[in-house]
Amino acid sequence: MKKLCPNLDREDGLETVLEVPIPEEIFTHKSGTMKAWQNVKFWMKPNAESKAASMTAVFGGRNTEIQLLLGVVGAPLIPSPIISDNQLITRSIKDQHIEVSMAKYIVKQYVAAVGGERALNSVDSMYAMGQVKMATSEFSAGEGGGVNSNNKKMVKVKNVEMKGEMGGFVVWQKRPELWCLELVVSGYKISAGSDGKVAWRQTPWHHSHASRGPPRPLRRFLQGLDPRSTANLFSNSVCIGEKTVNKEDCFILKLEAESSTLQARSNSNVEIVRHTVWGYFSQRTGLLVQLEDSHLLKLKSSETDSIYWETNMESLIQDYRTVDGIQIAHTGKTKVSLFRFGEGPETRTRTRMEEVWQVEEVDFNIKGLSIDCFLPPSDLKREQEEAGQCGGGVAANAKLPYKIRSASFRISASKVAAVNLDDSCTSESDEDL
């Protein structure tokens, strides 16, 4: 990962310190015909559209596809808040139902496998830096006049080459409720964080906005970066069986989001029907091998009709290495599936995305990392005040990227993207473009 960017105007000029390190590959070009500084300049100017017409034609351009990837895969949150309790993982497993007792025992084994309670409780803060590669792998949609129509057709596009968009990320954390993420992919930057009172997000195509309900931790931390939060989360789970994942026999722990949390994240137009997370813990090593979660949203499209969005994420967690006595995962792969239904078979859509990540640096107990480092953006208060104006019907896709709203490809905006609809005011529209 590169932390310094060369002066793009003068070769003898001073280098610039990057806010978010970027992969080394950005400074090289396979063909050898493009200089390093030209490649970086091209990467930082995503307005140069790709000539590939497969996936970009669906979303109206490469820029819009990147925005979709960042909106869905960039900074998802886990279903429930995590209470910072150092004693939670040491509670007795007696006098519990067998499924609950087994889950607590498995979590105890996980704590021992990642380094032990003493090592985990000694961590007050952490920092991690790495690189990501994202791509939309498939889009399929039903088109036509209805179930009994003879004009029905199926649109299906696959990204065969899977080249993807490259970028880098930096995360900071001070206890589970205080965290911050900066992610840059192909010149687009997304920021997200939590000050313990509110979780927020900031993107180039939308002002800062807060997530509804209690602040929840970033999902990336549970992908092998924060074992203590993982243990605290699954301490309230149940064991539902066994499964082989990546040639590892695993126990499956399941956790359902509480109804009070789901209600706090819902409003008059959006209902979070369910949000479930599964953890697959190796029977051999005790480590977390795979993390899955699924949530279902119900959106009002009219007085009588509703649209459903189901989002499924599956993360394979690999390459555990010891950092200051704690096992931290350094590589992994996430597969995402977005499924839209509710208005008939001809309007169903499915979008599949993938992300591969690699952690380059990890450090604990960062000096000088105060609560001031996790303050939300200054425009968040103004955005929250405007959020009250989002009632009375579904907003007219104000949050969706412009090219999704104006794409010449005749698929309605609501069929293309569900860009974290439970984050703030709903951005869904069924207007055919």
C-alpha positions in Angstrom: 0.0 0.0 0.0 1.2 3.5 -0.9 1.0 6.2 1.7 2.6 8.9 -0.4 1.3 10.1 -3.7 3.8 11.7 -6.2 3.3 15.2 -7.4 1.2 14.8 -10.5 2.3 18.2 -11.9 6.0 18.2 -11.2 8.1 15.1 -11.0 10.6 16.9 -8.7 7.8 18.2 -6.4 7.2 17.0 -2.9 5.0 14.0 -2.4 1.6 14.2 -0.8 0.6 12.2 2.3 -2.6 10.3 1.4 -5.5 10.3 3.8 -6.3 6.7 2.7 -3.4 4.6 1.4 -4.0 3.1 -2.1 -2.8 -0.2 -3.5 0.6 -0.5 -5.2 -1.1 -1.7 -8.4 -2.5 1.7 -9.0 1.1 3.0 -9.6 1.8 0.3 -12.2 0.2 -0.6 -15.5 0.4 -4.1 -17.0 0.9 -2.8 -20.5 3.8 -0.6 -19.5 2.7 2.2 -21.8 1.3 4.4 -19.1 3.5 6.2 -16.6 2.8 5.7 -12.9 1.6 9.2 -12.3 -0.7 9.0 -15.3 -2.2 5.8 -14.0 -2.8 7.4 -10.6 -4.4 10.4 -12.2 -6.7 8.2 -14.2 -7.7 6.2 -11.1 -8.5 9.4 -9.2 -10.7 10.7 -12.0 -13.5 8.2 -12.3 -15.4 10.3 -14.8 -13.4 8.6 -17.5 -16.0 5.9 -18.3 -14.9 2.3 -19.0 -15.5 1.0 -22.6 -16.8 -2.3 -21.2 -20.5 -2.4 -21.9 -21.6 -5.4 -19.9 -22.3 -4.2 -16.3 -21.9 -0.5 -16.9 -24.7 -0.5 -19.5 -27.1 -1.8 -16.8 -26.3 1.0 -14.3 -25.8 3.8 -16.7 -22.0 4.0 -16.5 -18.9 2.9 -14.5 -19.3 5.8 -12.0 -22.8 4.7 -11.1 -21.7 1.1 -10.6 -19.0 2.2 -8.2 -21.5 4.3 -6.3 -23.7 1.2 -6.0 -20.8 -0.9 -4.7 -19.8 1.6 -2.1 -23.4 2.2 -1.0 -24.1 -1.5 -0.4 -20.7 -3.1 0.3 -18.7 -0.2 1.6 -19.9 0.3 5.1 -22.7 -2.0 6.2 -23.6 -2.3 9.9 -24.3 -5.3 12.0 -27.9 -6.0 13.2 -27.6 -5.0 16.9 -25.5 -2.7 19.1 -22.7 -4.4 21.0 -22.4 -3.7 24.8 -18.8 -3.2 25.8 -18.7 -5.7 28.7 -15.4 -7.3 29.6 -17.2 -9.8 31.9 -19.9 -10.9 29.4 -17.9 -13.7 27.9 -17.1 -15.2 31.3 -20.7 -15.8 32.5 -21.7 -19.3 33.5 -23.2 -21.6 30.9 -25.1 -23.6 33.5 -28.9 -23.5 33.9 -29.4 -22.6 30.2 -31.1 -24.3 27.3 -28.8 -26.7 25.5 -28.6 -24.5 22.4 -27.7 -21.4 24.5 -25.2 -23.3 26.6 -23.5 -24.8 23.5 -23.2 -21.3 22.0 -21.7 -19.8 25.1 -19.2 -22.7 25.3 -18.3 -22.2 21.6 -17.7 -18.5 22.2 -15.5 -19.4 25.2 -13.4 -21.6 22.9 -13.3 -18.8 20.3 -12.0 -16.3 23.0 -9.3 -18.8 24.0 -8.3 -19.4 20.3 -7.9 -15.7 19.4 -5.6 -15.0 22.4 -7.6 -15.2 25.7 -9.5 -12.8 27.8 -6.5 -11.0 29.2 -5.2 -10.1 25.8 -8.6 -9.0 24.5 -9.4 -6.9 27.6 -6.0 -5.1 27.3 -7.1 -3.5 24.0 -8.5 0.0 24.4 -8.3 1.1 20.7 -7.2 -0.2 17.3 -6.2 0.8 13.8 -6.2 -1.2 10.6 -5.3 -0.3 7.0 -5.7 -2.4 3.9 -6.9 -2.7 0.3 -10.2 -3.8 -1.3 -11.4 -4.9 -4.7 -15.1 -4.7 -5.6 -17.1 -5.8 -8.6 -20.7 -6.3 -9.6 -20.8 -9.9 -10.8 -24.3 -10.3 -12.0 -27.6 -8.5 -12.6 -30.9 -10.1 -13.6 -34.3 -8.6 -14.0 -37.7 -9.7 -15.3 -39.4 -7.3 -17.8 -42.8 -7.5 -19.3 -46.4 -6.5 -19.1 -47.4 -9.0 -16.4 -47.6 -12.7 -15.5 -50.0 -13.5 -18.3 -48.3 -11.3 -20.9 -46.8 -12.7 -24.0 -44.2 -9.9 -24.0 -42.3 -11.1 -21.0 -38.5 -11.2 -21.2 -35.6 -11.8 -18.9 -32.6 -9.5 -18.7 -29.5 -11.1 -17.3 -26.0 -9.7 -17.4 -22.9 -11.3 -16.1 -19.5 -9.8 -15.5 -17.3 -12.5 -16.9 -13.9 -10.7 -16.5 -14.5 -9.6 -12.9 -11.7 -7.0 -13.1 -13.3 -5.0 -10.3 -12.6 -1.6 -8.8 -9.6 -1.2 -6.5 -9.1 0.9 -3.5 -7.9 1.2 0.1 -9.4 1.7 3.6 -8.5 2.9 7.1 -10.5 2.0 10.2 -10.1 3.4 13.7 -11.9 2.1 16.8 -12.0 3.0 20.5 -14.4 0.5 22.1 -17.2 -1.0 19.9 -19.3 2.2 20.0 -16.6 4.6 18.8 -15.3 3.9 15.3 -14.5 5.6 12.0 -14.0 4.3 8.5 -12.5 6.0 5.4 -12.7 4.0 2.1 -11.6 5.2 -1.3 -12.4 3.2 -4.4 -11.5 4.4 -7.9 -11.5 8.1 -6.8 -14.7 7.9 -4.8 -14.5 8.3 -1.0 -17.0 7.1 1.6 -16.7 8.0 5.2 -18.6 6.5 8.1 -18.4 6.4 11.9 -20.0 6.5 15.3 -19.5 8.7 18.3 -21.4 6.4 20.6 -24.7 8.3 20.2 -25.3 8.2 16.5 -23.9 6.2 13.5 -23.4 8.3 10.4 -22.3 8.1 6.8 -21.0 10.6 4.2 -20.7 10.0 0.4 -19.8 12.1 -2.6 -23.4 11.9 -3.9 -25.2 12.6 -0.6 -24.8 14.8 2.4 -23.9 13.3 5.8 -26.8 11.3 7.2 -27.5 9.3 10.4 -28.6 5.7 10.6 -31.9 5.3 12.3 -32.1 3.5 15.7 -29.3 2.9 18.2 -25.7 3.2 16.8 -24.4 -0.1 15.6 -20.8 -1.2 14.9 -19.3 -1.6 11.5 -19.6 -5.0 10.0 -15.9 -5.0 8.9 -14.8 -5.2 12.5 -16.5 -8.5 12.9 -14.8 -9.9 9.8 -11.8 -10.9 11.9 -10.6 -7.5 13.1 -12.3 -7.2 16.5 -12.5 -10.6 18.3 -13.8 -9.1 21.5 -16.8 -7.5 19.8 -17.4 -10.8 17.9 -17.4 -12.7 21.2 -19.7 -10.2 22.9 -22.2 -10.3 19.9 -22.4 -14.1 19.7 -22.6 -14.5 23.5 -26.3 -14.1 23.2 -26.7 -16.5 20.2 -27.9 -20.1 20.0 -26.2 -23.0 18.3 -28.3 -24.4 15.5 -26.1 -27.1 14.1 -22.9 -27.9 12.1 -21.7 -27.2 8.5 -18.5 -27.6 6.5 -17.2 -24.3 5.3 -14.1 -24.0 3.2 -13.1 -27.6 4.2 -13.5 -26.8 7.9 -16.2 -28.5 10.1 -17.9 -25.6 11.9 -20.5 -24.9 14.5 -23.2 -22.5 13.5 -24.3 -19.8 15.9 -27.4 -17.7 15.1 -28.5 -14.3 16.4 -31.7 -12.5 15.7 -32.0 -8.8 16.0 -34.5 -7.9 18.8 -37.9 -6.5 17.8 -37.2 -3.2 19.7 -34.0 -2.6 17.6 -35.9 -3.4 14.4 -38.7 -1.0 15.3 -36.2 1.8 16.1 -34.7 1.4 12.6 -38.2 1.5 11.0 -40.5 4.4 10.1 -43.9 4.9 8.5 -42.5 4.0 5.0 -39.8 1.5 5.8 -40.2 -1.6 8.0 -37.2 -3.7 8.9 -38.9 -7.1 9.0 -35.9 -9.1 10.2 -32.1 -9.0 10.5 -30.3 -12.2 11.3 -26.6 -13.0 11.6 -24.8 -16.4 11.6 -21.3 -17.2 12.7 -19.4 -20.3 11.6 -16.7 -21.3 14.1 -14.2 -23.9 13.3 -14.3 -27.1 15.4 -10.6 -27.6 14.8 -9.2 -24.1 15.6 -12.1 -22.4 17.3 -11.7 -19.4 15.0 -14.5 -17.6 13.1 -14.4 -19.0 9.5 -17.5 -17.3 8.0 -19.9 -14.5 8.8 -23.3 -14.3 7.3 -26.2 -11.8 7.7 -29.5 -11.3 6.0 -32.1 -8.5 6.4 -35.5 -8.0 4.8 -37.0 -4.5 4.2 -40.6 -3.7 3.4 -41.2 -0.4 1.7 -44.5 1.2 0.9 -44.8 1.9 -2.8 -48.5 3.0 -2.6 -51.4 2.9 -0.3 -51.9 -0.8 -0.9 -48.7 -2.2 -2.4 -45.3 -2.8 -0.9 -41.8 -3.6 -2.2 -39.5 -6.0 -0.5 -35.7 -5.8 -0.5 -33.7 -8.8 0.8 -29.9 -8.3 1.3 -27.7 -11.3 2.0 -24.0 -11.0 2.8 -21.6 -13.9 3.2 -18.0 -13.3 4.3 -15.2 -15.9 4.2 -12.6 -15.0 6.8 -9.0 -16.2 6.3 -5.3 -15.8 7.0 -5.3 -15.3 10.8 -2.0 -13.9 12.1 -0.9 -13.0 15.6 -0.7 -9.3 16.4 0.4 -8.5 19.9 -0.9 -11.8 21.1 -4.3 -11.6 19.3 -5.3 -13.6 16.2 -6.4 -11.1 13.5 -7.8 -12.2 10.1 -5.8 -10.5 7.2 -7.7 -11.6 4.1 -11.3 -12.4 3.1 -14.0 -12.3 0.5 -17.6 -11.1 0.8 -20.4 -12.0 -1.6 -23.6 -9.9 -1.6 -27.0 -10.6 -3.1 -29.7 -8.0 -3.5 -33.2 -9.4 -4.2 -36.2 -7.2 -5.0 -39.7 -8.6 -5.1 -43.3 -7.8 -4.2 -44.9 -6.5 -7.4 -45.2 -9.6 -9.5 -42.6 -12.0 -11.1 -41.9 -9.7 -14.0 -40.5 -7.0 -11.6 -38.2 -9.1 -9.6 -34.5 -8.3 -9.8 -31.3 -9.8 -8.3 -27.9 -8.1 -8.2 -24.8 -9.9 -7.0 -21.6 -8.2 -5.9 -18.3 -9.3 -4.6 -15.5 -7.8 -2.5 -12.0 -9.1 -1.7 -10.1 -7.4 1.0 -6.6 -7.7 2.5 -5.4 -6.1 5.7 -1.9 -4.6 5.5 -1.4 -3.1 8.9 -3.0 -3.6 12.4 -2.0 -1.9 15.6 -3.6 -1.7 19.1 -3.8 1.0 21.9 -3.2 4.0 19.6 -1.7 6.9 21.5 -3.7 10.2 21.3 -6.8 8.6 19.8 -9.5 10.6 21.7 -13.2 10.9 21.3 -12.7 14.1 19.2 -11.4 11.7 16.4 -15.0 10.2 16.1 -17.1 13.4 16.0 -19.7 13.3 13.1 -19.5 15.8 10.2 -20.7 19.4 10.9 -23.5 19.1 8.3 -25.0 16.0 10.1 -27.3 18.1 12.4 -28.7 20.0 9.5 -29.3 16.7 7.6 -31.1 15.3 10.7 -33.4 18.4 10.8 -34.3 17.9 7.2 -35.0 14.2 7.8 -38.2 15.1 9.4 -39.4 16.3 6.0 -39.2 12.8 4.5 -42.5 11.7 5.8 -45.7 11.4 3.7 -44.8 8.9 1.0 -41.6 7.5 -0.4 -38.9 10.0 -1.3 -38.3 10.4 -5.0 -34.9 8.6 -5.1 -33.0 11.6 -3.9 -30.2 9.4 -2.6 -29.7 7.3 -5.7 -26.8 8.2 -8.0 -27.8 10.5 -10.8 -27.1 8.0 -13.6 -29.3 5.4 -11.9 -32.1 7.9 -12.0 -31.5 8.9 -15.6 -30.1 5.7 -17.1 -31.2 5.1 -20.7 -31.4 1.4 -20.0 -35.1 0.9 -19.3 -35.1 -0.5 -15.8 -36.7 1.5 -13.1 -34.4 3.0 -10.4 -36.0 1.0 -7.7 -35.1 -2.2 -9.5 -31.4 -1.3 -9.7 -30.3 -0.5 -6.2 -31.2 -0.6 -2.6 -28.5 1.7 -1.3 -28.8 1.1 2.4 -32.5 2.1 2.6 -32.6 1.8 6.3 -29.9 4.4 6.8 -32.0 7.5 6.6 -34.9 8.8 4.4 -36.0 6.2 2.0 -34.8 6.7 -1.6 -37.0 4.4 -3.7 -39.0 5.2 -6.7 -40.9 3.1 -9.2 -41.0 5.6 -11.9 -39.8 4.1 -15.2 -37.0 6.2 -16.7 
